[in-house]
Amino acid sequence: MARQAAAGSPHLSVVVLVYDEVDSIEPLHRELMGVLDGLSSSFEVVYIDDGSTDGSAERLGQLASRESRVRVVGFRRNFGQAAAVQAGIDHSRGDLLVFMDGDMQNDPDDIPQLVAKIDAGYDVVCGWCRERSWISRIASWIVARLSGLEVSDFGCTLKAIRREVIQGARLGGQMHRLLPAYASGVGARITELPVTHRPRSYGRSKRSPVRSAQLALDVLSLRLRGGGAGSPIYSLGWASLVLWALALVCAVVVIVQRLAPPYVHVHANLGVVLAVGLMIVGMQLLLAAFTIPRSQPAYVLREAIESNQLRLATTDERPAAQR
């Protein structure tokens, strides 16, 4: 069922994900407000502070103190980008959400084009950064094959999404990058739009090669469970990958022993039994990861600032779906 907008709610919510980006906050905000003021739609800007320790929280508080259209949600610690996207969904009010990074690599000037695509009838518009590295391109190609969704860039944060197609999403791991696949599962119309990927001017990159492996596990979770992944999938998932790697080593040893003296026959080689056993146990661990419920909330708030008022979060102020 589509969400009914509350009286006075903005049509557009721009969710900006911030983690240790104190130097980029002010210039990004100036750019962003200049673009949004040119739109005909009502809007709000929701900054999600993912446990920054460099003064970003204080800088965001200053923005909220002088701008009624700015809301700030701060985490007690760094919970990761998926949790930040989840908080953006939970704490924004618009029927149309635009997500972007706070490091100024996403260009606010692309937002009107994304909104225009939504107005044309699409439910999800994915930003496509053509300047991505070859590693990112390969990762996106693999995810597209696994998910069955023809999207060129799963790594770009900049995207526009109708709230109604992601309202029930529960995100963990790298599932925020799979929002288009989640929305596709409920019948959303999806397209992509080339956007600008600007060089980093402030701070440092938070990307890690490990995230690609985590993303692959989340694709499996999405296909097998149809939902979000929690932290157990990583511990059990990595264990299953290690067991599969050992099984591969055993299989190679068996082949070498069969082809080289003393030419051990496969049916008489215990390595075959070991390889098959490791593969079976690895598969069982991976499937077990998908059956373990998440015991902790995706994030815990430190504070939320809205309309010049400071509100400290308590346990009861976690999103209802996370309790």
C-alpha positions as CSV (number, residue, x, y, z in Angstrom):
1,M,0.0,0.0,0.0
2,A,1.4,3.4,-0.9
3,R,2.3,5.6,2.0
4,Q,0.0,8.6,2.6
5,A,2.0,11.8,2.9
6,A,1.4,13.7,6.2
7,A,0.0,17.2,6.0
8,G,2.8,19.6,5.4
9,S,5.3,16.9,4.3
10,P,7.7,17.8,1.5
11,H,7.4,16.0,-1.8
12,L,11.2,15.5,-2.1
13,S,13.6,14.3,0.5
14,V,17.3,14.5,-0.3
15,V,19.2,12.1,1.9
16,V,22.9,13.0,2.3
17,L,25.2,10.4,3.8
18,V,28.0,11.8,5.9
19,Y,31.0,10.2,7.5
20,D,34.0,12.4,8.5
21,E,33.3,15.0,5.8
22,V,33.6,18.2,7.9
23,D,35.3,20.2,5.1
24,S,32.8,19.3,2.4
25,I,29.6,20.0,4.3
26,E,29.3,23.7,3.8
27,P,30.2,23.9,0.1
28,L,28.0,20.9,-0.6
29,H,25.1,22.4,1.2
30,R,25.4,25.7,-0.7
31,E,25.4,23.8,-4.0
32,L,22.5,21.6,-2.9
33,M,20.3,24.4,-1.7
34,G,20.9,26.4,-4.9
35,V,19.8,23.5,-7.0
36,L,16.8,22.5,-4.9
37,D,15.5,26.1,-4.7
38,G,15.2,26.0,-8.5
39,L,12.8,23.1,-8.4
40,S,9.0,23.5,-8.3
41,S,8.6,20.8,-5.6
42,S,8.7,21.2,-1.8
43,F,11.8,19.6,-0.3
44,E,13.8,18.8,2.8
45,V,17.5,17.8,3.2
46,V,18.2,15.0,5.6
47,Y,21.8,14.6,6.7
48,I,22.7,11.2,8.1
49,D,25.8,11.5,10.2
50,D,27.2,7.9,10.4
51,G,29.2,8.4,13.7
52,S,31.6,11.1,12.5
53,T,34.5,12.0,14.8
54,D,36.0,14.9,12.9
55,G,33.5,17.6,13.8
56,S,31.0,16.8,11.1
57,A,28.2,16.4,13.6
58,E,28.7,19.9,15.0
59,R,28.9,21.4,11.5
60,L,25.6,19.7,10.6
61,G,24.0,21.0,13.8
62,Q,24.9,24.5,12.7
63,L,23.2,24.0,9.4
64,A,20.0,22.8,11.0
65,S,20.1,25.7,13.5
66,R,19.7,28.2,10.6
67,E,17.7,26.3,8.0
68,S,14.3,24.9,8.7
69,R,14.4,22.6,5.7
70,V,17.4,20.8,7.1
71,R,17.1,17.7,9.3
72,V,20.1,15.9,10.9
73,V,20.1,12.4,12.2
74,G,23.3,11.3,14.1
75,F,24.4,7.8,15.0
76,R,26.2,6.9,18.3
77,R,28.9,5.2,16.3
78,N,29.8,4.3,12.7
79,F,27.2,1.7,11.6
80,G,28.0,1.7,7.9
81,Q,26.4,3.1,4.7
82,A,23.6,0.6,4.6
83,A,22.4,1.7,8.1
84,A,22.7,5.3,7.0
85,V,20.5,4.6,4.0
86,Q,18.0,2.8,6.3
87,A,17.9,5.8,8.6
88,G,17.3,8.0,5.6
89,I,14.3,6.0,4.7
90,D,13.0,5.9,8.3
91,H,13.5,9.5,9.1
92,S,12.7,11.3,5.9
93,R,9.1,12.4,5.0
94,G,9.0,12.9,1.2
95,D,7.3,10.5,-1.2
96,L,10.4,10.8,-3.5
97,L,13.8,10.1,-2.0
98,V,17.2,11.1,-3.6
99,F,20.3,9.6,-2.0
100,M,23.8,11.1,-2.4
101,D,27.2,11.0,-0.7
102,G,28.4,13.9,1.4
103,D,31.9,13.9,-0.1
104,M,30.9,16.2,-3.1
105,Q,31.7,13.5,-5.6
106,N,28.0,13.3,-6.5
107,D,26.9,16.5,-8.4
108,P,23.7,18.2,-7.1
109,D,23.1,19.5,-10.6
110,D,22.1,15.9,-11.6
111,I,19.2,15.9,-9.2
112,P,16.7,17.7,-11.5
113,Q,17.3,15.1,-14.2
114,L,16.7,12.3,-11.8
115,V,13.5,13.9,-10.6
116,A,12.4,14.4,-14.2
117,K,12.8,10.7,-14.9
118,I,10.6,9.9,-11.9
119,D,8.0,12.3,-13.1
120,A,8.1,10.5,-16.5
121,G,6.8,7.4,-14.8
122,Y,9.8,5.5,-13.4
123,D,10.0,4.3,-9.8
124,V,13.8,4.0,-9.5
125,V,16.4,6.1,-11.4
126,C,20.0,4.8,-10.8
127,G,22.9,7.1,-11.3
128,W,25.5,5.8,-13.7
129,C,29.1,7.0,-13.2
130,R,30.8,6.1,-16.4
131,E,34.2,7.2,-14.9
132,R,34.2,4.3,-12.5
133,S,37.3,2.1,-12.2
134,W,37.5,-1.1,-14.1
135,I,37.2,-3.0,-10.7
136,S,33.9,-1.2,-10.0
137,R,32.7,-2.0,-13.6
138,I,33.5,-5.7,-13.2
139,A,31.8,-5.8,-9.8
140,S,28.7,-4.2,-11.2
141,W,28.6,-6.6,-14.1
142,I,28.8,-9.6,-11.8
143,V,26.1,-8.2,-9.5
144,A,23.9,-7.5,-12.6
145,R,24.3,-11.1,-13.7
146,L,23.5,-12.5,-10.2
147,S,20.6,-10.2,-9.6
148,G,19.1,-10.4,-13.0
149,L,18.8,-6.6,-13.2
150,E,20.4,-4.7,-16.1
151,V,22.0,-1.8,-14.2
152,S,25.4,-0.6,-15.2
153,D,26.5,0.9,-11.9
154,F,25.5,-0.6,-8.6
155,G,28.2,1.4,-6.8
156,C,26.8,4.9,-7.4
157,T,25.0,6.3,-4.3
158,L,23.2,8.9,-6.3
159,K,19.7,7.6,-7.2
160,A,16.1,8.7,-7.0
161,I,13.4,6.2,-5.6
162,R,9.7,6.4,-4.9
163,R,9.3,5.7,-1.2
164,E,6.5,3.2,-1.8
165,V,8.7,0.7,-3.6
166,I,11.3,0.5,-0.8
167,Q,9.2,1.3,2.3
168,G,9.5,-2.3,3.6
169,A,13.3,-2.7,3.0
170,R,15.5,-3.8,5.9
171,L,19.1,-3.1,5.1
172,G,22.3,-4.5,6.3
173,G,25.8,-5.3,4.9
174,Q,26.0,-3.8,1.4
175,M,22.3,-4.1,0.7
176,H,21.9,-0.4,0.2
177,R,23.6,-1.0,-3.2
178,L,20.9,-3.5,-4.1
179,L,17.9,-1.2,-3.5
180,P,17.1,-1.3,-7.3
181,A,17.0,-5.1,-7.2
182,Y,14.8,-5.0,-4.1
183,A,12.4,-2.5,-5.8
184,S,12.4,-4.7,-8.9
185,G,11.1,-7.5,-6.8
186,V,7.9,-5.5,-6.1
187,G,7.4,-4.5,-9.7
188,A,9.1,-1.2,-9.8
189,R,10.0,0.4,-13.2
190,I,13.7,1.0,-13.2
191,T,16.0,3.0,-15.5
192,E,19.5,4.6,-15.2
193,L,20.9,8.0,-16.0
194,P,24.5,9.0,-16.7
195,V,25.7,11.3,-13.9
196,T,28.8,13.2,-13.0
197,H,31.4,11.6,-10.8
198,R,33.6,14.4,-9.5
199,P,37.1,13.9,-8.2
200,R,37.4,14.0,-4.4
201,S,38.4,17.4,-3.1
202,Y,38.2,16.8,0.7
203,G,38.8,13.9,3.1
204,R,39.7,10.3,2.1
205,S,37.9,7.4,0.4
206,K,36.2,4.9,2.6
207,R,36.0,2.2,-0.1
208,S,37.4,-1.2,0.6
209,P,37.9,-4.3,-1.7
210,V,36.2,-6.4,1.0
211,R,32.9,-4.7,0.2
212,S,32.8,-6.4,-3.2
213,A,32.8,-9.9,-1.5
214,Q,30.2,-8.6,1.0
215,L,28.0,-7.4,-1.9
216,A,28.1,-10.8,-3.6
217,L,26.9,-12.4,-0.3
218,D,24.1,-9.9,-0.1
219,V,23.0,-10.7,-3.7
220,L,22.7,-14.3,-2.7
221,S,20.8,-13.3,0.4
222,L,18.4,-11.2,-1.7
223,R,17.8,-14.0,-4.1
224,L,17.4,-16.8,-1.5
225,R,15.6,-14.8,1.2
226,G,14.1,-11.8,-0.6
227,G,15.3,-9.6,2.2
228,G,18.1,-7.8,4.0
229,A,21.2,-9.4,5.3
230,G,22.4,-9.2,8.9
231,S,25.9,-9.6,10.3
232,P,25.8,-13.4,10.6
233,I,25.9,-13.8,6.9
234,Y,29.5,-12.4,6.8
235,S,31.0,-14.7,9.5
236,L,29.3,-17.8,8.1
237,G,29.7,-16.6,4.5
238,W,33.5,-16.1,4.9
239,A,33.7,-19.5,6.6
240,S,31.9,-21.1,3.7
241,L,34.2,-19.4,1.2
242,V,37.3,-20.7,3.1
243,L,35.9,-24.2,3.1
244,W,35.2,-24.0,-0.7
245,A,38.7,-22.8,-1.2
246,L,40.1,-25.8,0.7
247,A,37.8,-28.1,-1.3
248,L,39.3,-26.6,-4.5
249,V,42.8,-27.2,-3.2
250,C,41.9,-30.8,-2.4
251,A,40.4,-31.3,-5.9
252,V,43.6,-29.9,-7.5
253,V,45.7,-32.4,-5.5
254,V,43.5,-35.3,-6.5
255,I,43.9,-34.3,-10.2
256,V,47.6,-34.0,-9.9
257,Q,47.9,-37.4,-8.1
258,R,45.8,-39.0,-10.9
259,L,48.0,-37.5,-13.7
260,A,51.4,-38.0,-12.0
261,P,53.1,-41.1,-10.6
262,P,52.0,-43.2,-8.7
263,Y,48.7,-42.4,-10.6
264,V,46.3,-42.7,-7.6
265,H,42.9,-43.6,-8.9
266,V,40.1,-41.2,-8.0
267,H,37.9,-43.8,-6.4
268,A,40.7,-44.8,-4.1
269,N,41.8,-41.2,-3.1
270,L,40.5,-39.9,0.2
271,G,41.1,-36.4,-1.1
272,V,37.9,-36.8,-3.1
273,V,35.9,-37.5,0.0
274,L,37.5,-34.5,1.8
275,A,36.8,-32.2,-1.1
276,V,33.1,-33.2,-1.4
277,G,32.7,-33.0,2.4
278,L,34.2,-29.5,2.6
279,M,31.9,-28.3,-0.2
280,I,28.8,-29.7,1.5
281,V,29.7,-28.1,4.9
282,G,30.5,-24.8,3.2
283,M,27.1,-24.8,1.5
284,Q,25.4,-25.7,4.8
285,L,27.1,-22.8,6.6
286,L,26.0,-20.3,3.9
287,L,22.4,-21.5,4.0
288,A,22.5,-21.3,7.8
289,A,23.5,-17.7,7.5
290,F,20.2,-16.9,5.8
291,T,18.1,-18.4,8.5
292,I,19.6,-16.6,11.5
293,P,17.4,-13.6,12.5
294,R,19.1,-10.2,13.1
295,S,19.3,-9.6,16.9
296,Q,20.4,-6.0,16.9
297,P,19.0,-2.9,15.3
298,A,20.6,-1.6,12.1
299,Y,21.6,1.6,14.0
300,V,21.1,3.5,17.2
301,L,20.6,7.3,17.2
302,R,22.7,9.7,19.2
303,E,20.5,12.7,18.3
304,A,18.1,14.1,15.8
305,I,17.9,17.8,15.0
306,E,14.9,19.4,13.3
307,S,13.5,22.9,13.1
308,N,16.2,24.2,15.6
309,Q,15.1,21.7,18.3
310,L,17.5,19.0,19.7
311,R,16.0,15.6,20.5
312,L,18.1,12.9,22.2
313,A,17.4,9.4,21.1
314,T,16.3,6.7,23.5
315,T,15.7,3.0,23.0
316,D,12.1,3.6,22.2
317,E,13.0,6.0,19.4
318,R,14.6,3.3,17.2
319,P,12.5,2.7,14.1
320,A,9.6,0.5,14.9
321,A,10.6,-2.2,12.4
322,Q,14.0,-2.5,14.2
323,R,12.6,-3.1,17.8
